[in-house]
Amino acid sequence: MNIVQDDSSKPKRNSGELLRRLAYERIEKFLNIGRLRPGQVVSQRELVVMTDTTLGAVREAVSRLEAEGLLQTLPQRGLMVPSLDISFVRDAYQLRRMIEIEALRNAKDNIPASQREGWVNWHKDFRARIGQNPGEDMAGEMQAYDWQMHDDIVGSMHNALINNVYRVAAIKTRMVVQSLIRVTPYNADRVVDEHMAFLEPLLDGDIQAACDALGRHIDNSLNLALGRAV
């Protein structure tokens, strides 16, 4: 087994696997938060600096990201974050819609009532708070809560394969969000209203109404991303 030495000269396991995971997770995060933006070209060396890992770790992460359609190799130029063409946007939202609605159909059994009630209460509280103190920090809080809640809905199925497919689709839709339809102090009320439209029937056990409202919420996001009115 390969070993490396720390400052205390005690042997420990090779850190290659950790670095590979860190490189992937950090690039994934940069895509999610908009530090790597659609159409941006970046070199592997630049990714080494950004992720604070190694060239070998970045190369392995890039191979995986290319297979997932999250990076593209440009010969003699480097790596490009995919552009937000109509097909990219539509396909990502269509996949997300299918997975999330299927997850919601099983939410009554898989998501505790206490968690569903917590989602409703958080949105009520947020609506009151942003009405008193609208600002970018509040919008960022809404965006983070939005993404985590949708992740939790899908995660409630406890299906590793679905979770992985959804994770890639979610990254793609978040790239769209960061570029085109970010939550702001001016549209946060609409987002809250659309969430409550499916959260309240979900809490009451009206699953069909919840699924219908979730579908409208995702369709609205797609239409906004495509420049259509909602």
C-alpha positions, 0 to 999 in steps of 0.5 A, a space after each residue: 500500500 502506498 503511504 504518505 508521511 504527515 508532519 509527525 512522520 506517521 504513515 497514513 493511507 494514500 489520499 488519492 481517493 479523497 482528492 478525487 472525490 474532493 475535486 469532483 465535489 468542488 467542481 460540482 459546487 462551482 457549477 451549482 453556485 455559478 462560479 463555473 458558468 455556461 459557455 465558460 472555458 477553463 483549463 485543467 490547470 485552472 481547475 487544479 487551483 480552483 479545487 486545491 487538489 491535484 492534476 490527477 484528481 482533476 483529470 479523473 473528475 473531468 472524465 466523470 463530468 464529461 460522461 454526465 454532460 456537465 463538461 465538454 472537451 474543446 481540442 486545443 482550448 480546454 474544457 467548456 461548461 455546456 451552453 444553455 441552448 434550448 435542448 439543454 434546458 428543456 431536457 434537464 427540466 423534463 427529467 427533473 419533472 418526471 423524477 420529482 412528481 414520481 417521488 411526490 406520489 410516494 411522499 405520503 408514505 416516505 416523508 414524515 408529516 413532521 417534515 412536511 409540516 416543517 416545510 409549510 411553516 418555514 415558508 410561512 415564516 419566510 414570507 413574513 420575514 422577507 416582507 419586513 426585510 427584503 434583500 439579497 441575503 433573504 433571496 439566497 436563503 430561499 434559493 438554498 432552501 428551495 434546492 434542499 427541499 427538492 433534493 429531500 423529496 427525491 431522496 425520500 425514495 431511497 433509490 441510489 440510482 434515481 438519486 444519482 440521475 436526479 443529481 445530474 439533472 439538478 446541477 443542469 437546472 441550477 446552472 440555468 437558475 444561476 444564469 437566467 432565473 435566480 430567486 431575487 427579493 422581487 420574485 421570492 413571493 412567487 416562489 413561495 406561492 408556488 411551493 405552498 401550492 404543492 406543500 399544503 395539499 401534500 401536508 393534507 394528504 391530497 397527493 394528486 393536487 400536490 403533484 399537479 401543483 408541483 408540475 406547474 411549478 417546474 413548468 413555470 421555471 422552464 417557461 421562465 428559463 426559455 423567456 416565456 411569460 408565466 
